[in-house]
Amino acid sequence: MPVSQNAAAERTESLWLKDAREARRWPISAPPLEDDQRCDVVVIGGGIAGLSIAFELAEAGRSIVLVDRGPLGAA
């Protein structure tokens, strides 16, 4: 059976997440989706990789919906 992991409950913490916590820039909050959305790209996962690709795509003019099961930036 697959095990679901939650990075917010990890015993260790990445340097970038530690810095964000100390600067009170984390957790990043966003409202849950309440209805259908239209976008160019859906990014699944709001960790460093998902946030980075969402940022790059938005900078390139794409509309993005980013979804995650927990706080953004937690993994």
N, C-alpha and C positions, 0 to 999 in steps of 0.2 A: 504494500500500500504506500503510495507517495506521501511524503511528509512535507507539509507546508511550513516554510520558514518565514519568520518576520524579522527583518533586520533591526527593527526598533527594539527587539528583545534580546539582541546579541550581547554577549559579555564584553566583546571588544568593539572598538569604534574607529572608523577611518579618520585620518587626519582632517580631511575636508569637512566631515560631519561634526567632529569635535570643534573645529573653528567656527562653523555655522552656529552651533549651539551656544558657544561662548559669546558670540556676537549677537545672539538673540535673533538670528535670521532663520531659525528652524524651530518647529516644523512649519513648512509651507502649507497654508490651507487654501483650499479651493472648494467651491460648492459642488455637490454631487450632481450628476446629470439627472435631469427630471423629465426630459422628453427627447425626441429624436434630434440629432444634430447633423449638419452637413459640413464636410471638410474635405480637404485634399488628402490628408494623411492622418491615420489614427496610430498613435504611439502607445504600445502596451508596456507599462513599467515606468515608474517615475523615479528610478534611481539615477545615479550619475550618467549612465549610458543613455537612458531614455530622455532625461532632461537635456543632455548635450545634443542629441539628434533632433529633438523638438526645437531647440533653440536655433540650430543651424538651418533647419527647414523653414522656420518662421523668418529668419533673416533672408532666406532666398525667396520669400514672398508666398510661401505655402500657408494655407490655413490648417491648423493642427488641433486635434483633440487628443489629450494625453490622459490615460486612465491608469489607475493603480488601486490595489486593494487597501492600501494604508497611506500614511503621510507621504507626500512627495519629498524626494530627496533622502529617503530613509535607507536605501540600499546602495 
